[in-house]
Structures are given as C-alpha cells and as structure tokens.
C-alpha cells in the first residue's frame, strides 16, 4: 500500500512532467498565430482525447482553453 509520502512524490513527478510539456508546447507556439478555426480544432482534440480516457468534459474544456490561451500569448 502506498503511503502519503509515496503519493506526494509521484504527484510531484507528474506535475514536473506537466510543466515540462507546457513549456515545450509554448516553445512550439512561439511566433505562431493560430486562427480561431485552428484553436477550435485543438479544443476538439482535447475533448475527444478526454472523452476516450473518461475525463470530465467541462474540466478538460477549461484546461484546454487555458492552455490554448497561454500559447496565444507567446506569439507576440
């Protein structure tokens, strides 16, 4: 059985991976200007993937919109 310390350590590793992937995504987006249709396409991909994995649609939509908006800010 996992201890609270084990769980915290695993969560920390996952969080570090998420941050690294967000950094990578923002780097890829730098200097790019996606139009509204492309952003909608990305959002659809997020929602499809989330549905396949049984994740909450409303929460994933919020996260996806936030991530897309973060990348939008790197195109300046």
SULQUIWO-V72781 format. One record per residue. N is the residue number from 0. RES is the residue in one letter. SS is DSSP state (helix for helix, strand for strand, loop for the rest). PSI is psi in degrees with one decimal (* if undefined). NEAR is the number of other ideal C-beta (glycine too) atoms within 8 Angstrom. Layout:
# SULQUIWO-V72781
n=N res=RES ss=SS psi=PSI near=NEAR
n=N res=RES ss=SS psi=PSI near=NEAR
This chain:
# SULQUIWO-V72781
n=0 res=X ss=loop psi=138.0 near=2
n=1 res=X ss=loop psi=140.8 near=5
n=2 res=X ss=loop psi=167.9 near=6
n=3 res=X ss=helix psi=-36.9 near=5
n=4 res=X ss=helix psi=-43.4 near=6
n=5 res=X ss=helix psi=-43.2 near=8
n=6 res=X ss=helix psi=-44.7 near=9
n=7 res=X ss=helix psi=-40.5 near=8
n=8 res=X ss=helix psi=-43.5 near=8
n=9 res=X ss=helix psi=-40.9 near=9
n=10 res=X ss=helix psi=-38.4 near=8
n=11 res=X ss=helix psi=-42.4 near=8
n=12 res=X ss=helix psi=-43.2 near=8
n=13 res=X ss=helix psi=-44.1 near=8
n=14 res=X ss=helix psi=-40.0 near=8
n=15 res=X ss=helix psi=-39.1 near=8
n=16 res=X ss=helix psi=-42.1 near=8
n=17 res=X ss=helix psi=-45.4 near=8
n=18 res=X ss=helix psi=-42.7 near=8
n=19 res=X ss=helix psi=-42.5 near=8
n=20 res=X ss=helix psi=-37.3 near=8
n=21 res=X ss=helix psi=-40.6 near=10
n=22 res=X ss=helix psi=-44.8 near=8
n=23 res=X ss=helix psi=-42.7 near=8
n=24 res=X ss=helix psi=-42.9 near=10
n=25 res=X ss=helix psi=-36.0 near=11
n=26 res=X ss=helix psi=-42.4 near=8
n=27 res=X ss=helix psi=-37.9 near=7
n=28 res=X ss=helix psi=-19.6 near=12
n=29 res=X ss=loop psi=127.4 near=8
n=30 res=X ss=loop psi=0.0 near=5
n=31 res=X ss=loop psi=142.4 near=7
n=32 res=X ss=loop psi=104.3 near=4
n=33 res=X ss=loop psi=140.5 near=10
n=34 res=X ss=loop psi=173.4 near=6
n=35 res=X ss=helix psi=-37.8 near=5
n=36 res=X ss=helix psi=-39.7 near=6
n=37 res=X ss=helix psi=-37.9 near=8
n=38 res=X ss=helix psi=-39.0 near=11
n=39 res=X ss=helix psi=-38.6 near=8
n=40 res=X ss=helix psi=-42.6 near=8
n=41 res=X ss=helix psi=-43.9 near=11
n=42 res=X ss=helix psi=-41.8 near=12
n=43 res=X ss=helix psi=-41.0 near=8
n=44 res=X ss=helix psi=-46.2 near=8
n=45 res=X ss=helix psi=-47.2 near=12
n=46 res=X ss=helix psi=-37.3 near=12
n=47 res=X ss=helix psi=-47.1 near=8
n=48 res=X ss=helix psi=-42.5 near=8
n=49 res=X ss=helix psi=-42.4 near=11
n=50 res=X ss=helix psi=-41.7 near=9
n=51 res=X ss=helix psi=-30.7 near=6
n=52 res=X ss=loop psi=3.4 near=6
n=53 res=X ss=loop psi=25.3 near=4
n=54 res=X ss=loop psi=153.4 near=8
n=55 res=X ss=loop psi=122.2 near=6
n=56 res=X ss=helix psi=-49.0 near=9
n=57 res=X ss=helix psi=-42.6 near=6
n=58 res=X ss=helix psi=-42.3 near=8
n=59 res=X ss=helix psi=-34.8 near=12
n=60 res=X ss=helix psi=-42.1 near=11
n=61 res=X ss=helix psi=-45.3 near=8
n=62 res=X ss=helix psi=-45.8 near=9
n=63 res=X ss=helix psi=-45.6 near=12
n=64 res=X ss=helix psi=-38.7 near=9
n=65 res=X ss=helix psi=-45.9 near=8
n=66 res=X ss=helix psi=-42.8 near=10
n=67 res=X ss=helix psi=-42.0 near=11
n=68 res=X ss=helix psi=-37.8 near=8
n=69 res=X ss=helix psi=-43.6 near=10
n=70 res=X ss=helix psi=-31.3 near=12
n=71 res=X ss=helix psi=-35.8 near=10
n=72 res=X ss=helix psi=-11.4 near=7
n=73 res=X ss=helix psi=-3.5 near=11
n=74 res=X ss=helix psi=4.5 near=11
n=75 res=X ss=loop psi=* near=3
